[in-house]
Amino acid sequence: MNNIENLASMVAFARVVETLSFTEAARALQLSKSSVSREISQLEVRLGAQLLKRTTRTIEVTELGQSYYQYCQRILNEVKSAERFIRNFHEEPMGNLQLAAPVTFGCQCIVPVLNNFIAGNIHVSVDLDLTDRPVNMQDDHYDLAIVIGRDTPNHPLVKPLVDITWGLYATPEYMRQYPEIEKPEDLPRYDYILFRGPAHTISLPFRKEKQKLDIEVRSRFRANNSVALMSSALAGTGIAYLPDYMTQEALNSGKLIRLLPGWRMDTYRAWMLFKEENNLSPRVRRFASDLQERLQREIG
């Protein structure tokens, strides 16, 4: 039995079952009535089973035909989904794009991509919610949300965006006041600028090949926003523990230096969460593609 040969006949059979008319099925398929009848007759021969009982006036679907139709219907639905996917792919993005992102990451990494996206897609408007609170895709009705964490979010439609590595940064002027830092064990003597937590002391992770160290340091200044931490570092207050993506401009200009660059520290990941639907709209798909391409190029 040639399964590929059966596909056209299965489509014809499904249309006849749905309309109970060879004439209507032929019209829907843009075929002649005789072609539809021939397709089904050949299908019955290949299957070795009767699917339809035909009289001059009526068409009756056999019990076997009813069961077989369920499989044909699934194939037709998949074909429709495939056609809809291609149609959406070629459609020009339009409508309102609603998305959420963490405050600092959103301002520094998402907004520049959005600016280019808006300029290149004149029929799309954007609502951006910059928030550090947990995102609920069901209740908040976002098309797309960016979240950052160590583990994969518990959500049906999620895609990794980019890794976010962390490091220690300070001004050259601050570091000139003290002996050179050569290894993680040299760190506890300094003042630290850290993301606000429940305690002033934090254990910083260090990894190099097979070596793993956790060094406890004490913060002198804490805040719940990385921009504030970086501002304090630039003012020479101490050593800041920051996401690497934030520091590129300050590094290039010599305002900050990276300490112990040969050691790896924390790594988080940014994820894209999509609204639950079978086919993403062109505006969501286009922006997600633009965002991933740019961030992978710039900080990936």
N, C-alpha and C positions, 0 to 999 in steps of 0.2 A: 504494500500500500504506500503510495506516494503522499506523504503528509503535506508537502508544499502544494501539490495539485489539489488537495482537499480544501485549501483555504478559501479560494474563490467560491467553491460550491457551498461551503459552510456559511459564507456571507449571504448567498442567495437563499439558502434554506432558512436562515434566521429572519430574513425579510418576509418570506412567505408565511412563516409562523406568526410574525407580528401583525401582518395585514390580512392573513387568510385569503390572499388573492394573488395569483400569478401576475395579473395585470398591474396591480398596485406595486408589487415588488419589483417588477420590470421597470416601471416608471421611476421608482426611487433609485434604482441602480443604473438607470439610463441604458438598459438593455432591451432586447426584444423579448416578448413573452415566451417564444419558443426557446431562446437561449437559456432563460431561467429554468424552464421545465427540463431542458436537456442537462443542465448542471446538477439538478437534484436527482434526476434519474441515474446519472453516472455516479453520483455520490452514494446512492443506495446500493448500486452494484458493487462499488469498491468496499462498502461496509458490510455487504452481505446481509442487509436488514432493511425492512420497510420503515420509512420515517413518516410518510404521508399516505392517507387514503384519499384518493381522488375520485370524484364523480363528475358528471357534467355540470353540476350546479354548486357543489360544496367541496371544501377541503377539510379533512379531519386529521389532526396530528395524532400519531400513534403514541402509546405510552412510552415506548423507547424513544420516539422522536421528541417528546417533551423533555425527557432527561438529557438527550443529546443537545437540545437547544440551549440548556443552561451553560454548557461548555462553549457553544458558539457565541452566546451573548457575552461571556467574559472576554473572549478574543476581540469582539467588536468594541467593547469598552476600552480595552487596551489600545486598539488602533485609534480610537477617538482621542484618548489621552496623548498618544504620540503625536497626532496631528495638532492638538491644542498646544503641546509643548513647542513644536516647530513654529506655529503661528505666533505664539507669545515671544519666541526668541527673536523674530523679525519685526515685531511691533515696536513702534517708537515709545519709549517710556513716557508715561503721563500720569497725572493724579497727584495725590498727597502722600509723601513718604514720612512716616512717623517712626522715629528711632530714639533710643536712649543710650547713654554712654556715661562712664565715670567722669567726674568733673575734670580732673587734671589730664587724664589720657584723652578725654574728648576734646578739650580745648587745644591740646598740642598736636594730636595725631588725627583726630576725626574731622575737625572743622576744616583744615586745609583741603582734605579730599572732598568734603562737601562743597566747598567753594568752587572747585573745578567741576564737580558734578552738576551743580546748579547752572554754571555758565554754559555747559555743554548740552544740557537737557532743558530747553526753555519751557516745556509743558509740565514740568515737575515742580511742585512746591514742597518745602521741607519743614517739619516740626521736630526740633531736637530738644530732648529733655536731658540736661546734664545733671546727674544725680549719683550719689554714692550709696543710696539705699538699695536694698535687694529689689530686683526686678521681677514682676509677675506678668508673664506674657499674656495670660488669660484676662486678668482684670484690667491691665493698663492699655491693652489694645495697640501695642507697638507692632509695626511690621518687622522691625529688626532691633535687636538690643545687643550691645557690646558689654560683656562682663569679664572680669579678671579673677582668676583663682588658680589654685594648684591642680585641682581635679576637674574632670569633665562635668559640666553642669548636668543636672537631672532634667533633661528637656528632650522631647522627641526629635526636634530638628535643630541640631547644633553642629557648628563647623569650626575647627581651630583657625585662628586668625594669625597670630604671631606670638613668639616667645618674648617675655619681658624679663630681662636679667637685671640684677641689682649690683651695686658696687659702692665703695667708700670714696668720698670726694672731699677735698679741702682746697683752700687757696694756697698758692705757693708762699705767700707772706706768712700765713699761719704755720705752715710746716717748717719754715726756716727758723722758727723759735725753738725747735726741738731736734733731738737726734733723729737721723734718718730711720724710717720704718723699713725693716728688712724682712720681717716675718710676722705672721699673725700674733705670735706671743708678745710682740712689742706694743700691741694696741691698748691695753688697759690703762696706761698712764695718761691718755688724752681725754679731752672733752668731746662729747658726742651729741649730735643733732639727730633725733630719731622720731619715727612715726609714733604717735601717741598710743601707748598700751596701758595695761593695768599696773605696770611696775616701772620704776626708773631703770632697772637693770635688764639688759637683753643679751641673749646669747647669739652671737653672729656666726653663721656657718661658713666654713671654708673647705673647698675641695680642690685637690690637685692630684691627678692620676689616682693612686690608691690611698692617698692621705686624706683623712677627714678630721677636721678640727672644729670645735665649738668654743669660741672665745667670749667670755662675759665682759661686757663694757657697761658703763653707766652714763646715762644721758644727762646733759645739763639743760638742754632745751628740747621740749617735745611739742609736737603739733599734729593735728589730724589732716594736714594737707601738705603734699609734697612740694608745692610751689613755695609755701612758707618755709619749709626746711631748706630748700635750695637758696632762698633769699638770705637766710641766716648763715648758710655756708659761705655765700659770696661776701657777706659782711665780715667774715673772719672769726665767727663765733666758735667754730670747732669743726669736727669731721662729720659730714652728713652721710647717712645711708640712703641712697637714692636709686630710683629706676634709671638704667643707663640711657634710655631714650631721651630723658629730660636734659641731659648734660652735654650733648654733642656741641652745641654752639659755644658754651662756656669753655669746653675743652679745646676747641679749635682756636678760640681767641686767647687762650692761656690764662683765663680767669680762674679755672679750676684744674686740678690734676687728679688723676685716678691713682689710688693707693693699692699696692699689691695687685697689679693687673694680671699677674700670672696665676692667681687663684680665682676659682669660680665661687660665687656666693648663691644667694637665692635665685631661683628661676620660677616665675609665674607664667601663665599663658592667658592671652586675650582670646575670647571665644565670641562667635556670632550666633545668636539665638534668633530663629525665624518663627514667624507666626505659623501655626499648624494649618497648612493647606496643601493640596496635592501639587499645585503648580505655582511657583513663585511668580509674582507679577514682574513685567519687564523692568520697572523702576527699582524694585528690590534686588533683582538679580544683577542688574547693571551696576548699582552702587556697591553691592557686596563684592563683585568682581574687581571694580576699581579700587576699593579699599584694600582688599587682600594684595593686589598687585603692588600698590604703592608701599604699603607697610612692610611687605616682604623685601622689597628693594631697599628701603631706607633703614629699617631697624631689625629685619629678620636675620 
